[in-house]
Amino acid sequence: MYAIIKCGGKQYKVQEGDYLNLDKLDASPKEKITIKEVLAINSGELEVGTPFLENATVELEVITHGKDKKVIIFKKRRRKDSKLKKGFRREFTRVKVSKITA
């Protein structure tokens, strides 16, 4: 059984027991979060919502918060002696999928 959820403007395919890195959420570790924006569920037969399924939820458990690897943004314009180098580290929340209900 798997589900496709929407969180932070992105879509994720999840199964029970999976670990995900989501965009930073305002939740403390060991806290339970319920996602109601379920786009599809497959439990033998695929059910697709328009756009979301009613009465379908995915329960997540917050594990920890952290920062990803640094992403480098480098822009160079040839023959103009113009270049720009920036970088950032995305903050994330690591969660575990504990239960999918349809």
Secondary structure as GFF3:
##gff-version 3
##sequence-region A 1 102
A	DSSP	beta_strand	2	7	.	.	.	ID=ss1
A	DSSP	beta_strand	10	15	.	.	.	ID=ss2
A	DSSP	beta_strand	19	23	.	.	.	ID=ss3
A	DSSP	beta_strand	32	35	.	.	.	ID=ss4
A	DSSP	beta_strand	38	42	.	.	.	ID=ss5
A	DSSP	beta_strand	46	48	.	.	.	ID=ss6
A	DSSP	beta_strand	57	77	.	.	.	ID=ss7
A	DSSP	beta_strand	82	101	.	.	.	ID=ss8
###
